[in-house]
Amino acid sequence: MDQSRKPLVTPMEGGNTSGAFPRSESMLTNSSEVLIHAEQIRQRYKRLQPKDALDDEKDYKTLVHTLAWERLSAIFKTKFVSDGRCRTGPAGLKEEQARRYFEVYGKNQITPPKKKNKWLKLLEQTFLGIFNILLWGCVAAEVALIALATSGGGAKAPRSMNVTAAGSVDQEAEQAEGEQEADYVTPIILSAVIVMAALLQWHAEQQAEDQMASLQKMQAAQKVPVVRIDKNGQRMDCEVDPVNLVPGDILFLEAGNRIPADVRILYCTDGMEVDNSALTGESMPEPRHTKTEPLSCSPTEARNLAFFGTTVLKGNATCVVHATGDSTFLGKIAQGIKSSRVKSTLEYQIEHFIHIIAVVAIVVGLLSLAANLMSPVKRSAAEVLQNSAAALFAQVPEGLLPTVTISLMIASEQMAKKMVLVRKIDAVETLGCVSVFCSDKTGTLTKGEMTVQDLAVPLPGGPAEGMAVHNREPGSLIFSNKLAQVLSDIALCGILNNGAECKMEDGKEVYSGSPTEVAILNACTQVHGGNSQVRNSKAKPEFDKIFEIPFNSENKWMLTVHGQPSRGRCFSILKGAPDRVLKFCSVSKDGAAMAKIEATMADLMAQARRVLCIAKRDLTGGDIPDGAKFEGTGPSDCNFPMGSFEFVGLYGIEDPPKEGVATAVVKAQKAGVKVVMVTGDHPDTARAIASRINILHGSEDTEGDQLQGAEEFAVITGTMLESRVPKADNFTDEEPQEIVTWWKKATQHTRVFARVSPIHKQVIVQAYQKYGYGGIGDVCAMTGDGVNDAPALKQANVGVAM
């Protein structure tokens, strides 16, 4: 929606207008009616925005997650079915209404940044810039000198010759002829040097841009199932191209679908999950529900919303579109990368050097001209021009551009050998000037995949005696085979009560399923002796799965029943959130045992682990339903016992740091580079990971001293940044002193920014560039691997996309 366009009229809710339009409806033209309808649509849409939202708001703000269905239906003029599924009966927008919305909001696509014509860029790199202008000035002077000499206007005075020396006349004539030939060669060579230097830089940058364009063309969007109402008021199921979706459209999503717009969920199956990692940096799948969120909840954290460009991992849903194109969360991120490119340090240095050279060359050329004109020796115009041009030309380092370009290209080739593709070749030099290194966490500092790091099991005497926490071996990062006996129960239960699978593809083991389930299956498989042993165990009749209650958001646990009912031997396994699982365990009545378990859980969570609990219970005789027909969805309606489970253990799960990251951080700190984590993850998780990789508690004493007395700035959250974001596109000298002081302290002391949005990341980089390094400004590098990092990558002096 283009909210920058000013309406010609201000319609009231009922459609009445004031000002330019007469009261008589018969006098309204068709174009006037279109304007009225368009303005009514815009005014209704504004009800989805907070009162303080600007028309050109940079950040993503909406109230759609806080509004009831009835309010949304009134705003969008769309029809919902009472159960939210909208699978039967008339539902959605009327065709005419959808057409009007399309005219107002336009296509559901993000406006691409304007690109200069590649040939125009080549011309600019060849002929513009003070250094190129200076070099072309030298070429013009040489050409003018040749023109004067060949036209005869530069006839020289007779030369004195030494006729006593044999052959001297012939030698001097040959020298004069050689000088004339050199006059043709010099401007040609200089022109070739300028053009080749420009071509080298243009070709290197054009290659990278062409590769990015080809990747974008590969992204094909599937048609979306949508329901609308035809002109007869009947239901109309149709498939619509994503670009033709409009706010108010009702669409249907299922597992594996890419979400085509920002949507509010009207109905979803239990346990629905989406992958928002590209937008938020969170590696964990995020559950979704239909409940209205409170006003205090941020739109990006609302679980009744799904965002353009993300993916449905599990379940299906019925949704209503509330934002399209540039108004989506992804669209707001895209707007953040449309700003002009930040100049590199090499550009500043060369520009400064060239200004000095230009002044010196021009002054020397003018002094030479004045000296030639005032000389008692009379010279022709051609000689005066030749002497002045030679004096000016001698000051210009014509080999500077090709030397710098070729040097940077060599450095780029060396970086390529280290698996680094350089898009802007001058970034190689800027990398050596970096004073602050901002980095995303998920997928950059960490592996970007969930891993079971800890297996906690009761001691032989039971949980009342304590818990034993077993970790992966530091070198191999696997669970030792020596622990197979101790961890046999928790490993077997984790394998049997699991929704993930492991298959062989092209000779490799490939896991599929929920990231949490995959992490548990992977760890338990290691302990159990490998996949072949797992397959053998699962094939045994006593481990056959005969019943399952899948995980859902209400229960927050998963239950499976295994065994041979015909022999009267079965057992059930319960796995899920510790508070939900432990209440079904007999250990919950033992205060001493619960104290030990809760202490272990607290210790794991302090290390940023996600903790899951697992328990089991034997089912014999009367516990098994008649005919072995297990039924139920929860403790209230199950036809088998759901109590007195035996506590088996705890899983400590996290997204672990990549190998070598902690060492790399220390090396950067020793080189004088400040390393800062900028993430959308939870502050506690960010703090724990930052501590482990030496960002918060580095090995350097100076680093520790710097943070003393500034603990409140050690970890800053997105909510703390809301009131300190610049009103313009960047910080200016007119910012309030309070904000300037706060940012100067933040850039000096802060090591972790958590729960920040993509726009916040860009602002953080801008703050370091403006207020860092004691107010002088830092040279800032930014690393990231997701769409949410794009604005900050574009803003940084060096952007490193993983």
N, C-alpha and C positions, 0 to 999 in steps of 0.2 A: 504494500500500500504506500502510495506517495503522499505522505502527510505534509510535505513541504508546499504543495499546491494550495493556495488560499481560495476558499469558496467564495463565489460571487454573492451568495445569499446565506442567511442563517436561519434554516427552517426550524420550526418548533416541532415538538414530538408528534403532533397530529398531522403534520404536513403543511401547516400554514407558514407563510413566509412574510418577511417584512422588508422594507427598504426598496430595492429595485423592482420588485415584482408587484403588479396590480392585484387587487383582491379578486377580480373576476377570473375564474378558472378557464372560462372560454377563450380568454385572450392569451393563455399560456401556449407557447410553441412547443413542439416536440423536444427541441434541444433544451428548453427551459425545464421541462419535466425530467429529462435525464439528469440535469444538474441538481435538481431538488432531490431526486432519489439517491444520487451519489452522495450528497451531503448528509442525508438521513442515515445512510449506511455508515459513513465516517463517524457521525456523532454517536451512533449506537456502539460502534467498535471502541470508542474512547472509554466506554464504561468498563472495558476489560483492563484498563491501564490505571496504575496508582495516580492519585491527584498530583503528585510531584513529578510525574514523568513528563519529559520534554518531547516535542514533536520529533526532534532529531536525537533522541536518547541513544547513547552509545552502548549502555549495558542492557541486558535482557530483563525487562520488567513486565509483569502481567499479574492479574488477579484471577485468571481463569480457574486456577486450582482451588480457589477459596469459594467459588460460587456454586450454588445448587443447580440441579438440572433445569428446574423451571426458569431460573434467571437466564441461563445460557440459551434455552429455547427461545425466550423473548428477545434476546439480543441478536441472535443469528436468524430469527424468523424461520427456524427449522423445527421439524416435528420429531419427537422421541417417543418410542414405545415404552410403556410403563416398566417393563422388566429390564430395559436397557439394552437388550440383545438386538432389537430391531430386525429380527429375522422374518417376521410376518407382519402383514398389514402395511398401510401407507406410512412411510418414514422418510426423513431427510428434507432437503430443499425442493421447492418447486422448480421446474425447468427454467421458467422465466426469472425467478429469483436468482438461480445459479448464474444465468447469463448476465444479469445486472452486477452481481458480485464480481464476475470475471472482468467486466468493464472497469470496475473501480480498483480492484486489487491487482489486476494483471496476471501474468503467468506465474506459476509456482516454481520459480527458478531464481537463483541468486545472480544478481547483476555482476557480470565479470568485470574486473578492473580494465580500464582503458589501456590499450597497448599502442605504442607508437609503431608506425610502419617500419619494418626491419631495414628497408633501404634508406628511409629518412634517418634512422639511428646511425647507419653507416656514414651518411653524409655529415651528421653532427660530429661523430667521432673523428672524422677526417679533417673537417674545416673549422670547427668551433673550438673554443678553449684558447686562452691567451697564449699558451706555448705554441699551439698549431698556427695561430694567427701570426705570431712572430716568425715562425719558420717559413710560412707562406709569403710573408713580407720579404724575407731574404730571397726566396725564389723569384718574386716579382722584380726585385732590384736587379738580380742577375739577368733576367729576361730583358728588362729595360736597357741594361748595359749592352747586351748583345744587339738589340735593335738599333741603338745609337751607333755602335761600331760598324754594323753591316750597312747602315744607310749612308755612311760617309760623313755623317755629322760629327764624327769623333775623330777626324783626321789629326794625326799627331804631328808635332813639330819635328823638323829634321834632326836626326840623332847624330852625335859626334862619333866618328869611327876611327879606330886605330888602323890605318892602312899600312903601317910598317910591318905588322904581324901578318904573315901569310894565312889566308883563309879566315881571318877574323870577321870579314863582312858576311861570309856565308854562315858562320856559326851564329852571329847575332840575328840573322834573318830566320834561321831555323828555330831559335828560341822564341822569337816573336810569333812565328806561326804556331808553335806548341802552346803558347799562352792563349792564343785565340781558340785553339781546339779545347783547352781546358775550360774555357768559359761556357762551352756548350755542355760539357759533361757534368759540371758541378750542379746546375739547377735540376738536371734530369735525375742525378743520384739522390739529391736532397728530396725531391718530390716522391721518388720511389720509396725512400725511407719513411716519410710521413704516411703514405698510403699503406705500406706494408704493416707498419705498427698499428694503424687503425684497423686493418683487416684482421690481424692476429687477435686483437682484443674482441672485436665484433664477432668473429667466427666462434671463439671459445664460449662467449655468452649466448650466442644464438643456438648452439648445439644443445645447451642445457635447457633453454626455453622450449625448443622443438620437442625434446624428450618429455617435458612436463605436459605439453599440449597433447602429445600422442597418448599419454596415460589418461588424461581427462576424457578423450574421445572413446576410450575403452569402457568407460562407465555407462552401462545401459540400464535403464530403469524399466521394470516390468509394469504392466497395467495394474490398476488397483480396483478391486471390487467395491462398488459404491451403490448406495440406494438413494433414489430420488423419487419425486412425485410428478407424474405427467400432467398434461393440461386437463385431463379428465378426473384428476384426483386419485388415480390408481398408482399402486406401487410399481416402481420401475427399477429392476436390478440391472446394472450395467457395469462395464469395465471402462475406466477412464485413465487416460495418460496422466501421470503424476503432475505434469506441467499445467494441466487443466483443472486441478483441484482448487476449491475456493473455501474460505472460512464458512463453516456451517454444514459442509458435506459430511455425511456419515459413511465411514468405511470400515472394512473388516480386515483384521490382521491375524496371521497365524505364525507358528514357529518357522524361523528361517527368513521371514519377510524383512525387507529393508523399509523402515518407516518413511513415508514419502512427504510428510509435513509435520509440523508441531500439532499434537493432538491431545485432547482430554479424553480419558478412558471412561466410557459409560458402563461397560461390562467386561469382565475378564475371568478366565478360569482360575481356580485356586493354584497358587504356585507360579503364576506367570512371571517371567523374568526377562529383562532386556539388558543388552550390552551397551553401556554408555561410556565405555573406556575412551573412545576417541574424542568425546566432548569434555568429559570431566576428569579424566586421568585415573578414575577408579578401576582397578582390575577385577573387582568382585562383580558378579552379575547382580543386578538390582531388581528386587521384587516389585510388583505393581499391584495396585488395588483400585477400587472405585470410590473410596471414602473422600469426602471433602476435607481439605487441609486447612489448618488455621492460618490467619493472616501473618503470623510470625514465621511461617515456613517459606523459605526461598523457593522460587519457581524451579530452579535447577535441582533442588532436593525433594520436590514434591513427587510422591509415588503414584499420583493419579494422572501424571503427564508422561508423554513419550515424545521424543524429539527427532526432527528431521535428520536423516543420515545414520541413525542408530539401528540396531537389529533386534528383533524378537528372538530370544533364545528358547523359550519354553512357553507353551500355552497359546491361547488365542484370545482375541479381544474385539469389541465393537467400540469405535472411537468417533469423536466429532473433531473436525479440523478447526483449530482456532487461530493459526498463524501460517502464512505461506511466504515463500520467497525471502526477501530481505528482512522481513519481520520475524523470521524464525531465529532460534538460538544460534544455529549454524550461520544464518545470514548476518547476525550481529557480529559474529567472529570474522566473517568475510569482510565486513566494513572496516574492521580494525586493521586489515592488511592493505588497504587502498591508499594509505598515506605515502608520501614520497620517501624514497630510499635514503637512509642515513649515510652521509659521506664517510668514507674510510679514512683512517689516520694517514695512509699513504697519499690519498687525494689532498688532504690538508697540507701535508708536508711538501708535496710537489707544487701545489698551488702557491704556497708561500715562497718556495725557492724560485719559481718561475717569475713571480712578481719582482723579486730582487733582480734576477737576470734581465728581465725586460727593462727595468729602470736603468740598470747599468749599461745595457746594450744601446738603448736609445740615447742616453747621455753621451756615451763614447762616440756614437755615430754623429750626433749633432756637433760635438767638439771637433771631430775630424772634418766635418763639412765647413765649420767656421775657420779652422786652421788652413784648409785648402783655399778658401776664398780670400783669406787675409794674407796668404803667403806671397812674398815678392816674386816667386817663380810663377809665371802665368801658365795655367793649365786649362785644357779644354773641358767642356761640360762632361764628356765621357770619362775623362781622367778623374775629375772631381767626384763624380758619382761612383766610379770604381773604388777610389780610395775610401770614401765614406761607407760604402756597402761592405767593403772588406773589413773595416774597423768594427762595424756593427756585427757583421757575420762572425767575426772571430770571438765575440763574447757569448755566442749562442751555442750551447752544447747539443748539437743536432743529433748526436747519438744517444741522448738521454732516454727518449721514448722507446726505441727498440731495445735498448739495454735493459730497462726496467721491465718491459713486457716479456722479453725472452727469459729474464731471471725468474719472474713470477711463474711463467709457464713451466720452467724446469722444476721449481718448487712444487707446483701443482702435480706434476708427474710423480715426484717423490711421495707426495701425500697420497696419490692414488695407489701406490704400492702398499700403503698402510691402511687400505680400504676406506679412504676418504675421498669423496668426489667434490672437487672445488667448482662451484658454480660461478662465483665472481672472483677472478684471479687475484685482485688486490686484497681479498680477505686473508690471504696467506700471510701478508705482512702485518695486517691489523691483529691477527691472532697473537703475534709476539708482543703486542702492546697492551693486551687485556689485563685489567686490574681487578675486575669482578667477574666471576663465573657463576651465572644463574642456571640452575638445572631443574627440570621436571623430575619427579620421583619415579612414577610408575613406568616401567619399560625403559627408563634411561639409567637411573641409579640402581633400580631393581630389575629383576628378570621379567616382570610383567606376567608372571604365572603363579598361581597359588601352589604352595608346597607345604607338606606336613613336616615341620621342623622338630616337633617334640611328641613323644608317646609317653604319657604318664599312667602308670599302673600302680595298684596297691601293693604294699610290701607283703611277704608271705603270711604275716599274721593278720592281714586285713587292713583296710584304710584307717582304722583307729590307730594303728601303729605308725602310719605315715605313708607317703607316696614316693615312688621312685620315678624320676623324670629322665628319660633316655633321649639323647640327641643324636643327630647325624654325626658321623666321624668328620673332623675338621678337614682332613686331606681329601678323602674320596667323596665326601658329602652323601654317604649312604649309611643306612643302619647296619651295624655290625652283625655278622652271622652268629656271633657269640650270644646275641640277645634273642635268638630264635625261640628258645625255651621259655624265657621270661615273658616275651611279648606274643606268645603263640595265640592266646585267647583274643587279645585286642586286634591282632592281625586277621585272624579267621573271621571274627565278627564284622570287621571292616570290609572284608571281601564279599561276604554273603549279603550283608545289608548295604547294597550299593547299586546306584542306577547307572554308573559308568561302564564302559566296555573297552577292552583292548583287542585290537585286530592287527593282523599282519598285512601290511601294504608295501609292496616292492621290497620285501625282505626286512622291513622295519616295523617296530611296534608302534602303533598309533592309537592313542587314547581318545575316546569321544564321550561327551556328556557334560554335565555341569562341572565347572572348574573346581569346585569344592569336592565333589565326588571323585573326580579324576585324581586330585591330590591325595585323597585318602586311599584310593585303590592302588596308586603308584607306590606309596609308602608301605602299605600292607603286603603288596606283592614282593617287595624287596625282602621284608622280614620273613615271608612265607617260603622263600626259596626260588622265586622267579615265576614267570608266566606258565611254564609247563607244569609246575607243581600246583599252581592255582587252578589250571584246567582239570588236573587230576582230582583235586579236592572237590571242585564243584560238580564233577561227574558222579561222585559217590551218592548212592540213594539216600543215605541219612542226611545229606545236605540239600536235597531237592527243595526248591522254593514252591510252597503251596498256597501262599496268601501274602498280600502286600497292601499296606496303606501308604500311599505316596506322601511325600512332604507337602504341606500346605501352610499358608500364612497364619491360619488359625491355630493349628496344633503345634507347629514349629518342630515337628519330629517326623521320622519315617520309621515304619514298623514292617518287619518281614517275619513270616513263619516258615520254618523248614522242618524236614523230617519225614517219617513214614507213619502216617496215621493208622495204617492197617496193623502195624505192630505196636501201636499205642505209645510211640516215641516221637515227640515233636519238641521244638523249642522256638521261642520268639526272640527277636533282637530289636531293640529300640535305640535309635540314634537321633540326636538333635541338640537343641539349645540346652545347656546344663540345667537351668532352672526348671525347664519343662520335663526333662528326663528324670532328674533326681527325685522328684516328688512321687514317681512311680517305683522308686527303689526302696528296699527295706532299710538301707543305710540312712535314709532321711530321718529315722527315729533315733539314730545314734549321734548325740551331740559331739562327742569327741571325734568320731569319724568325719562328720560334716565339717568340723573346724579344719581338719587336715586337708580335705578336698577343696574347701573354699580358699584356703591359703595357697594351695598349688595353683588354682585358677587365677587368683589375684596376681601371683608372680608371673604367670604366662601372659596375662593381659597387660601387665606393666611392660612387657617386651613387645607389645603391639601384635600379639598373637590373637587370632580368632579361635575361640575354644569351643569344641563340640564334645558332647558326652555320649558314651555308648554303654548299654546294659543288656543283659540277657535273662531269660527265664525258661526253665524246663516245663513242658506241658505233658502231663501223663493222665491216664484214666479219665476221670470226669472232667478234666480241663479241656479235653478235645470235644468239640461239638459233634452231634449225631451226624453220621455220614461224612465226617471231616469237612463239613461245609462251613468254613470260617467266614464270618460276615461282620460288617461294621466299618465306620469311618472315624471313630474316636472312642474315648473311654466310656461315653454314655450309652453307646449302642452296640458295642462289641459283644459277641456271644462266646467270648473266652476271657480268662482272667487278664486284667491289665494292672496288676499290682505285684508287690513282692519281687521286683526284678533284682537281679544281682548286679551290682556296680562293677563294670569291667575296666573302664579307664577313660582317659581324656586325650583328645587330639589337639595339638597346638599348631595352627595353620597361619601362614603369612606369605607375603610376596617378598622373598629374600633379596638382599643386595647382590648385585653381580660380582663375580670374582674380580679382584683387582681394583675395585672402586675405592675401598678404604685407603689403599696405598697411593692411588692416583690423587686423592684429595690431599693427603699429607705432602706429596711432591708439589702440588700446586700451591699449598700454603707456604712451603719453604721457598718457593719462587716469588713470593710476595703477592700471590693472587688470592683474593677472598672468595671462598666457595659458599654459595647460598642455595638452599633448596626452596623451590617454588612449586607448590603442589595443590591439587584440589582435594587431597585426602584429609582424613581426620587429624586434628592437631596432635593427639596422643600418638597415633601411628607415625606421623611425620617426625615427631620428637624422638621416638625410639629408634627409628631407622637412621636419623641424622646423628644420633649419639654413637651408633655402631659403626658408622663410616667416617667418623672423626670430623663431621661438620660442626656439631655443637660442642664437643669436647675434644678439640684437636690436641695433638701431641706437643704443639708449640706452646711454650710458657707465655709468650706474648699474646697468643690467641686467647688464653685463659684470662690473662690480666685485662684484656680489652673488654671482656664480657662482664667482668665484676662490676657490680653497681648498676648494671643495666639489664637485670633479669627480665624486667617487664617487656623488653624489646627482643628477647631471645627468640620467641615464637610469636608471630603476628598473624591474626586470622582475617579473613575477608570482611567480616562485620566491622572490624576496626578501620578498614580502609574506605568504607562506604562514604564517610563524610570528608575524606581527604583526597578524593579523586579530582583532578583539575576539570574546570568547566569547559575549557577549550580542548583541542586535540592533544595538547602537550602542556607542560608546565611553563609558565611565563614569569617575568620579573614582577608582575602585579599580584602574585599569589599572597594571601594573608600571611602575616609574620608567624602566626601560630602554626599554620600548616607547614611553612618552610622549616621552622625549628623542629617540628615533629619528624619530618622526613630526613632532616640532617642527622638526628639521633638514630632513626631507623636504619639509614644507610650505613651508619658507623657500627651499630651493635647487632642488628638482626642477622640471624643465620638461617631461620626457617620461616617461610610464609605458607600458611596452611588454609584449607577451605577457601581458596581464592578462585575467582572466575577467570575466563580467558582475557577479559578486558582488564582485570586487576593485574594479571601478569604483565601486560603491556605497560600499565602505569608504573609498576615496580621497576621495570627496566628504564623507563623515562626518568624516574626519581634518581636512580643511580647515575644516569648520564647528566642530570642537572645538579644534584646536591651531593653526590659522592665525592670521595677523595678530598674531604675537608672543604667542600663547596666549589671546588674546581670542576668536578665532574669526572666520573669513571669512564674508562673504555670498557664496555660491557659485552660479554658473550652470553648467549642463551642456547641451551640444548633442550630438545624435546622430541617426542615421537608421535604426537597426536594433533588432531585439528585444533584442540584447545590451546596448543602452544603457538599456533601460527601468528597471531598478532605480535607476541613478544619476540618471536624469531625474526619477524620483519623489522621490528623497532631496534633490535640490538645492533651494535657495531659489527658483531660476527654472529650469524645465526647458524647453528649446527643442528640439522634435522637428522634424527636417528632412523 
